[in-house]
Amino acid sequence: MYKRLAVLFLACAVISNHKVNGDTDGLLILGRKVAIFRACMAYLVAEHPSVPPAYMKKCCEVVTMKPKIDMQTILNYCNKNERENLRMQNLLRLQPFCEMHHYPPPAARRPHPPPSHQAEAGELEAVV
């Protein structure tokens, strides 16, 4: 009986190996969670977000910061109130979307002006 329980416990420990070591890792994860909530709030609260997170550059910068933290770990640190108010599926989708690097194209630039030199009258007549 105890051997089966020990094997079951060991299997659960191996399957759910989300690393949380000591106070510093916990504080790092909590800090990252707050930063993600601030930067990505428009994406996290919408039922069907119209703006992908890659278009919110600050959001993706926070999500892909080093050291890399899995979104499931961030979800594990969410309290009941956060879980009720935010769309947790959107939180879990953040990392894959941001890692695609599909940033919006840069703003359009004004076209270059035409060359300033004018063809001389003699050149125009020679062409005609």
C-alpha positions as a LaTeX table, in Angstrom:
\begin{tabular}{lrrr}
\hline
Residue & $x$ (\AA) & $y$ (\AA) & $z$ (\AA) \\
\hline
Met1 & 0.00 & 0.00 & 0.00 \\
Tyr2 & 2.71 & 2.50 & 1.02 \\
Lys3 & 4.86 & 1.52 & $-1.94$ \\
Arg4 & 2.03 & 2.31 & $-4.35$ \\
Leu5 & 1.44 & 5.63 & $-2.63$ \\
Ala6 & 5.15 & 6.45 & $-2.82$ \\
Val7 & 5.26 & 5.55 & $-6.52$ \\
Leu8 & 2.18 & 7.69 & $-7.17$ \\
Phe9 & 3.72 & 10.61 & $-5.28$ \\
Leu10 & 6.99 & 10.23 & $-7.19$ \\
Ala11 & 5.14 & 10.11 & $-10.52$ \\
Cys12 & 3.23 & 13.29 & $-9.66$ \\
Ala13 & 6.45 & 15.03 & $-8.63$ \\
Val14 & 8.14 & 14.09 & $-11.91$ \\
Ile15 & 5.16 & 15.13 & $-14.05$ \\
Ser16 & 4.68 & 18.52 & $-12.42$ \\
Asn17 & 8.27 & 19.66 & $-12.22$ \\
His18 & 7.64 & 23.42 & $-12.27$ \\
Lys19 & 10.70 & 24.76 & $-10.54$ \\
Val20 & 10.14 & 27.08 & $-7.60$ \\
Asn21 & 13.22 & 27.36 & $-5.43$ \\
Gly22 & 13.27 & 29.50 & $-2.36$ \\
Asp23 & 12.15 & 33.06 & $-1.90$ \\
Thr24 & 14.07 & 34.65 & $-4.77$ \\
Asp25 & 12.37 & 32.57 & $-7.46$ \\
Gly26 & 8.98 & 33.28 & $-5.92$ \\
Leu27 & 9.64 & 37.02 & $-5.83$ \\
Leu28 & 10.94 & 36.95 & $-9.40$ \\
Ile29 & 7.80 & 35.16 & $-10.59$ \\
Leu30 & 5.49 & 37.51 & $-8.68$ \\
Gly31 & 7.30 & 40.53 & $-10.11$ \\
Arg32 & 7.06 & 39.13 & $-13.62$ \\
Lys33 & 3.37 & 38.35 & $-13.10$ \\
Val34 & 2.66 & 41.97 & $-12.14$ \\
Ala35 & 4.69 & 43.23 & $-15.13$ \\
Ile36 & 2.82 & 40.92 & $-17.52$ \\
Phe37 & $-0.55$ & 42.01 & $-16.12$ \\
Arg38 & 0.36 & 45.69 & $-16.56$ \\
Ala39 & 1.78 & 45.36 & $-20.08$ \\
Cys40 & $-0.71$ & 42.83 & $-21.47$ \\
Met41 & $-3.95$ & 43.78 & $-19.71$ \\
Ala42 & $-5.80$ & 44.62 & $-22.96$ \\
Tyr43 & $-5.09$ & 41.11 & $-24.24$ \\
Leu44 & $-5.75$ & 39.30 & $-20.95$ \\
Val45 & $-9.23$ & 40.70 & $-20.22$ \\
Ala46 & $-10.77$ & 40.37 & $-23.70$ \\
Glu47 & $-12.83$ & 37.29 & $-24.44$ \\
His48 & $-11.83$ & 37.41 & $-28.12$ \\
Pro49 & $-8.84$ & 39.77 & $-28.34$ \\
Ser50 & $-8.74$ & 41.71 & $-31.58$ \\
Val51 & $-5.12$ & 42.77 & $-31.13$ \\
Pro52 & $-2.54$ & 39.98 & $-31.04$ \\
Pro53 & 0.06 & 40.38 & $-28.29$ \\
Ala54 & 2.86 & 40.69 & $-30.82$ \\
Tyr55 & 1.43 & 44.07 & $-31.80$ \\
Met56 & 1.81 & 45.19 & $-28.19$ \\
Lys57 & 5.59 & 45.33 & $-28.22$ \\
Lys58 & 5.95 & 46.07 & $-24.49$ \\
Cys59 & 3.81 & 43.04 & $-23.68$ \\
Cys60 & 6.02 & 40.68 & $-25.69$ \\
Glu61 & 9.19 & 42.22 & $-24.27$ \\
Val62 & 8.01 & 41.40 & $-20.74$ \\
Val63 & 6.86 & 37.88 & $-21.68$ \\
Thr64 & 10.16 & 36.95 & $-23.36$ \\
Met65 & 12.47 & 38.55 & $-20.76$ \\
Lys66 & 15.31 & 36.50 & $-19.36$ \\
Pro67 & 15.20 & 34.35 & $-17.27$ \\
Lys68 & 12.36 & 32.76 & $-19.17$ \\
Ile69 & 9.34 & 31.92 & $-17.03$ \\
Asp70 & 6.65 & 29.55 & $-18.28$ \\
Met71 & 3.13 & 31.00 & $-18.41$ \\
Gln72 & 1.82 & 27.96 & $-16.54$ \\
Thr73 & 4.06 & 28.99 & $-13.63$ \\
Ile74 & 2.63 & 32.51 & $-13.77$ \\
Leu75 & $-0.85$ & 30.97 & $-13.77$ \\
Asn76 & 0.05 & 28.92 & $-10.70$ \\
Tyr77 & 0.87 & 32.18 & $-8.88$ \\
Cys78 & $-2.49$ & 33.80 & $-9.74$ \\
Asn79 & $-4.95$ & 34.17 & $-6.89$ \\
Lys80 & $-8.67$ & 33.40 & $-7.10$ \\
Asn81 & $-9.64$ & 37.00 & $-7.90$ \\
Glu82 & $-7.14$ & 37.19 & $-10.78$ \\
Arg83 & $-8.32$ & 33.87 & $-12.16$ \\
Glu84 & $-11.92$ & 35.12 & $-12.19$ \\
Asn85 & $-11.20$ & 38.51 & $-13.79$ \\
Leu86 & $-8.70$ & 37.51 & $-16.47$ \\
Arg87 & $-8.95$ & 35.08 & $-19.36$ \\
Met88 & $-6.45$ & 32.43 & $-18.33$ \\
Gln89 & $-6.41$ & 30.86 & $-21.81$ \\
Asn90 & $-5.13$ & 34.18 & $-23.14$ \\
Leu91 & $-2.37$ & 34.12 & $-20.52$ \\
Leu92 & $-1.30$ & 30.64 & $-21.60$ \\
Arg93 & $-1.25$ & 31.73 & $-25.26$ \\
Leu94 & 0.98 & 34.75 & $-24.65$ \\
Gln95 & 4.33 & 33.00 & $-24.84$ \\
Pro96 & 3.80 & 31.16 & $-28.16$ \\
Phe97 & 2.36 & 34.28 & $-29.78$ \\
Cys98 & 5.22 & 36.49 & $-28.61$ \\
Glu99 & 7.90 & 34.01 & $-29.63$ \\
Met100 & 6.69 & 34.11 & $-33.24$ \\
His101 & 8.31 & 37.56 & $-33.61$ \\
His102 & 5.52 & 38.89 & $-35.82$ \\
Tyr103 & 5.95 & 42.52 & $-34.94$ \\
Pro104 & 3.98 & 45.06 & $-36.93$ \\
Pro105 & 5.72 & 46.67 & $-39.89$ \\
Pro106 & 7.43 & 49.99 & $-39.24$ \\
Ala107 & 5.55 & 53.17 & $-40.01$ \\
Ala108 & 5.56 & 54.13 & $-43.67$ \\
Arg109 & 8.23 & 56.66 & $-44.62$ \\
Arg110 & 7.79 & 59.48 & $-47.04$ \\
Pro111 & 9.04 & 58.63 & $-50.51$ \\
His112 & 12.30 & 60.14 & $-51.65$ \\
Pro113 & 11.94 & 63.36 & $-53.61$ \\
Pro114 & 12.67 & 63.21 & $-57.33$ \\
Pro115 & 16.23 & 64.00 & $-58.39$ \\
Ser116 & 16.93 & 67.71 & $-58.21$ \\
His117 & 18.83 & 67.96 & $-61.48$ \\
Gln118 & 16.78 & 68.99 & $-64.48$ \\
Ala119 & 17.50 & 67.75 & $-67.93$ \\
Glu120 & 18.85 & 70.44 & $-70.14$ \\
Ala121 & 16.81 & 71.50 & $-73.09$ \\
Gly122 & 19.39 & 70.08 & $-75.49$ \\
Glu123 & 19.14 & 66.62 & $-73.92$ \\
Leu124 & 15.35 & 66.65 & $-74.20$ \\
Glu125 & 15.48 & 67.59 & $-77.87$ \\
Ala126 & 18.01 & 64.84 & $-78.56$ \\
Val127 & 15.71 & 62.24 & $-77.04$ \\
Val128 & 12.68 & 63.38 & $-79.05$ \\
\hline
\end{tabular}
